[in-house]
């Protein structure tokens, strides 16, 4: 699959997840074979007005390239200026969020609110396309009508505005993450446009990804929540697409991922901030493992790198003893 001039190594993509898909998590996804990662959703207004905290969300390293920067905003001129700035700063792909259904995002006219104001969405995409020379993509939902009319209309608009690819999560604004994603809409959108279409929604396993690609004809699969603490899903998808069987992830690989995530978090956020974040995030990596509750309890008050490493070592020994 190509997005403009960028050739992806395989059809796997890590979704933008607010508060989750930061640099450490993206690096794990890339190490597991993911072809394309996205930044967390970034405020166009925050970027234009120079908030250092907002710009920190865009911290990147060569190992995760290509990386797409996802912007949100309700003002076409503001979003275009933010896109210009991130492209000038080295972003390889700029993505416009047209799918977030969180109330505070909707109130600003951003996210899926753009799908019920197609003239403003059109103005935004034209302005951004004019402002940047790098590939432009969008991520959207079904819209406000379960019929898929909104998605089909925005897909055609996006193509006409020079968008290079689109990602579709076929749930309505009101569904949030509830119910089932309507994969038939991915197939309908794919048939309606010539640009690449990325499918998203209800991909929990590698076999789900293979089914989505086969049933919908989409060009790539975007994985979100299923990759949290389980980046191995990207390699598993690649293996299944090659016709190979996959087995359980080795325990040693899971602990290696935990340690690499800790190291990246410490480097990216600094020890005090990283420890606060890791108190909850490390629990994602041990889901389904023996004595996971012991580990979750042990890390509740971690305050230093040494303490984190000690708990990981102790837990690894505990798991090894139980499996012996």
C-alpha positions in Angstrom: 0.0 0.0 0.0 1.1 3.5 -0.8 0.1 6.8 0.8 1.2 9.3 -1.7 4.9 8.6 -2.3 5.3 6.6 0.9 5.4 2.8 0.4 4.3 0.9 3.4 6.2 -2.4 4.2 2.9 -4.3 5.0 -0.8 -3.5 5.6 -0.6 -3.0 9.3 -1.2 0.3 11.1 -1.3 1.4 14.7 -4.3 3.6 15.4 -4.0 7.1 17.0 -5.1 6.6 20.7 -5.4 9.7 22.9 -3.2 9.3 26.0 -1.9 5.9 24.8 -0.1 6.0 21.4 2.9 8.0 22.6 6.4 7.5 21.4 7.3 4.5 23.7 4.1 2.6 22.6 4.7 3.5 19.0 8.3 2.2 19.2 7.0 -1.2 20.4 4.5 -1.3 17.6 7.2 -0.6 15.0 9.5 -3.2 16.6 6.7 -5.7 16.2 6.5 -5.0 12.4 3.8 -2.3 12.3 4.2 -0.4 9.0 2.8 2.9 10.0 2.1 4.6 13.4 0.2 7.7 14.3 0.8 10.3 17.0 -1.8 10.9 19.6 -4.6 13.3 18.5 -3.0 16.8 18.7 -4.8 20.1 19.0 -4.3 22.4 16.0 -5.0 25.3 18.3 -2.4 24.2 20.8 0.2 23.8 18.2 -0.4 27.2 16.6 -0.3 29.0 19.9 3.0 27.4 20.8 2.2 25.2 23.8 5.4 23.3 24.6 3.3 20.4 26.1 1.4 20.1 22.9 4.6 20.0 20.8 6.0 17.3 23.1 3.3 15.0 21.8 5.1 15.1 18.4 8.5 14.0 19.7 9.8 11.3 17.4 12.9 9.3 16.5 14.0 7.8 13.2 13.2 4.2 14.3 9.4 4.9 14.1 9.3 6.5 10.7 7.1 6.7 8.8 4.9 8.4 11.4 1.7 10.3 10.8 0.7 13.3 12.9 -3.0 13.5 13.6 -4.5 16.9 14.1 -7.9 18.0 15.3 -9.6 21.3 15.2 -12.8 23.1 14.0 -11.3 26.1 12.2 -10.1 25.3 8.7 -7.5 28.1 8.7 -6.2 27.1 12.1 -5.9 23.4 11.2 -4.2 24.4 7.9 -1.6 26.5 9.8 -1.0 23.7 12.2 -0.5 21.3 9.4 1.9 23.6 7.7 4.0 23.9 10.9 4.1 20.1 11.6 5.0 19.4 8.0 7.8 22.0 8.2 9.0 20.3 11.4 9.4 17.0 9.5 6.0 15.2 9.7 5.9 12.7 6.9 2.1 12.4 6.8 -0.6 14.7 8.2 -3.9 13.2 9.3 -7.1 15.1 10.1 -9.3 13.6 12.8 -12.9 13.4 11.5 -14.0 10.7 13.9 -13.5 11.5 17.6 -16.9 11.5 19.3 -15.7 12.8 22.8 -18.1 15.6 23.9 -15.4 18.3 24.4 -14.1 17.6 20.9 -17.6 17.8 19.4 -18.2 21.1 21.2 -15.2 22.7 19.4 -16.6 21.5 16.0 -13.8 19.0 15.7 -13.7 15.2 15.2 -16.9 13.6 14.0 -18.7 17.0 14.2 -17.1 17.7 10.8 -19.2 14.8 9.4 -22.4 16.8 10.0 -20.9 20.0 8.5 -19.5 18.8 5.2 -19.0 22.3 3.7 -16.7 23.1 6.6 -15.0 19.7 6.3 -14.5 20.5 2.6 -13.0 23.9 3.4 -10.7 22.4 5.9 -9.4 19.7 3.6 -8.8 22.1 0.8 -7.0 24.5 3.1 -4.8 21.8 4.5 -4.0 20.3 1.1 -2.9 23.8 -0.1 -0.8 24.3 3.0 1.3 21.1 2.8 3.3 19.0 0.3 3.4 15.8 2.3 0.6 13.2 2.1 -2.7 14.1 3.7 -5.1 11.5 5.2 -8.3 11.5 7.2 -9.7 9.2 9.8 -13.5 9.1 10.1 -16.5 7.2 11.4 -19.8 6.1 9.9 -21.0 9.5 10.8 -24.3 10.4 12.4 -26.5 8.2 10.3 -26.0 4.4 10.5 -26.8 4.2 6.8 -23.3 5.2 6.0 -24.4 8.2 3.9 -22.1 10.6 5.8 -19.1 8.4 5.4 -19.6 7.9 1.6 -20.1 11.6 1.1 -17.0 12.6 3.1 -14.9 9.9 1.4 -15.8 11.3 -2.1 -15.1 14.9 -0.8 -11.8 13.8 0.6 -10.7 12.3 -2.7 -11.8 15.4 -4.6 -9.8 17.6 -2.2 -6.6 15.7 -2.8 -6.5 13.5 0.3 -4.1 10.6 -0.3 -5.8 7.9 1.9 -8.6 7.5 4.4 -9.2 5.4 7.5 -12.7 4.3 8.4 -14.0 3.1 11.8 -17.5 2.1 10.8 -19.3 3.0 14.1 -21.6 6.0 14.4 -20.9 9.0 16.5 -23.4 7.8 19.1 -22.0 4.3 19.3 -18.6 5.3 20.6 -16.9 2.0 21.0 -20.1 0.0 21.7 -22.0 -2.4 19.5 -20.3 -3.8 16.4 -18.3 -2.1 13.6 -20.2 -2.4 10.3 -17.4 -3.8 8.0 -19.8 -3.7 5.1 -19.4 0.0 5.1 -15.7 -0.3 4.6 -16.4 -2.4 1.5 -18.9 0.2 0.2 -16.4 3.1 0.8 -13.6 1.2 -0.9 -15.8 0.7 -3.9 -16.8 4.4 -4.0 -13.3 5.9 -4.1 -10.0 5.3 -5.8 -7.7 6.3 -3.0 -6.5 3.7 -0.4 -8.9 2.8 2.3 -7.8 1.6 5.7 -10.2 -0.5 7.8 -10.5 -0.1 11.5 -12.8 -1.5 14.2 -13.2 -4.9 16.0 -9.8 -6.2 15.0 -9.0 -8.1 18.1 -6.8 -10.9 16.6 -4.6 -11.6 13.6 -7.4 -13.7 12.1 -9.8 -10.7 12.4 -7.3 -8.6 10.4 -7.1 -11.2 7.7 -10.9 -11.5 7.6 -11.3 -7.7 7.3 -8.9 -7.5 4.4 -10.6 -10.4 2.6 -14.2 -9.3 3.2 -13.9 -5.6 2.6 -11.1 -5.3 0.0 -9.5 -2.5 2.1 -5.9 -1.7 1.6 -4.7 -2.0 5.2 -5.9 -2.7 8.7 -5.6 -0.3 11.6 -5.4 -1.8 15.0 -6.1 0.2 18.1 -7.2 -1.2 21.5 -6.0 -4.7 20.7 -2.4 -3.5 20.4 -2.4 -1.9 23.9 0.2 -3.9 25.8 0.1 -6.4 23.0 2.2 -5.0 20.2 2.9 -8.6 19.0 -0.4 -8.5 17.1 1.3 -6.7 14.3 3.8 -9.5 13.7 1.0 -12.0 14.1 -1.0 -10.3 11.4 2.0 -10.4 9.1 2.5 -14.1 9.8 -1.1 -15.0 9.1 -1.1 -13.0 5.9 1.9 -15.1 4.8 -0.1 -18.2 5.5 1.9 -19.2 8.6 0.4 -20.5 11.9 0.9 -18.4 15.0 1.3 -19.6 18.6 1.2 -17.9 22.0 3.7 -15.1 22.5 6.7 -16.4 24.5 6.9 -15.2 28.1 10.4 -14.0 27.5 9.2 -11.8 24.6 6.5 -10.3 26.8 9.0 -9.3 29.5 11.4 -8.0 26.9 8.6 -5.7 25.6 7.9 -4.5 29.2 11.5 -3.6 29.8 11.8 -1.8 26.4 8.7 0.1 27.2 10.0 1.2 30.6 13.3 2.3 29.1 11.6 4.3 26.4 9.2 5.9 28.9 12.1 6.9 31.2 13.9 8.5 28.2 10.9 10.2 26.8 9.2 11.4 30.0 11.9 11.5 32.7 11.9 9.3 35.7 9.3 11.0 37.9 6.7 11.4 35.2 7.4 7.9 33.7 6.8 6.3 37.1 3.4 7.9 37.5 2.4 6.7 34.0 3.8 3.2 34.4 1.8 2.6 37.5 -1.2 1.9 35.3 0.3 1.2 31.9 2.4 -1.7 32.9 -0.7 -3.6 33.8 -1.7 -3.7 30.2 1.3 -5.9 29.4 0.5 -8.7 31.8 -3.1 -9.2 31.0 -3.7 -13.0 30.9 -0.4 -13.9 32.5 -0.1 -15.9 35.8 -0.3 -13.9 39.0 -1.0 -10.7 37.1 -2.9 -9.3 40.0 0.3 -9.6 42.1 2.2 -7.5 39.7 -0.5 -4.9 39.3 -0.6 -4.5 43.1 3.2 -4.3 43.3 3.6 -1.4 40.9 0.8 0.8 42.3 3.3 3.1 44.1 6.5 2.8 42.1 8.7 5.9 42.3 12.0 5.1 40.7 13.5 3.2 37.8 15.3 0.8 40.2 12.0 0.0 41.9 10.3 -0.7 38.6 13.1 -3.0 37.5 13.0 -4.8 40.8 9.3 -5.5 40.5 9.6 -6.7 36.9 12.5 -9.0 37.9 10.5 -10.4 40.8 7.4 -11.0 38.7 9.4 -12.7 36.0 10.9 -15.1 38.6 7.4 -15.7 40.0 6.0 -16.6 36.6 9.0 -18.8 35.8 8.5 -20.7 39.1 4.8 -21.2 38.5 5.5 -22.6 35.0 8.3 -24.9 36.1 
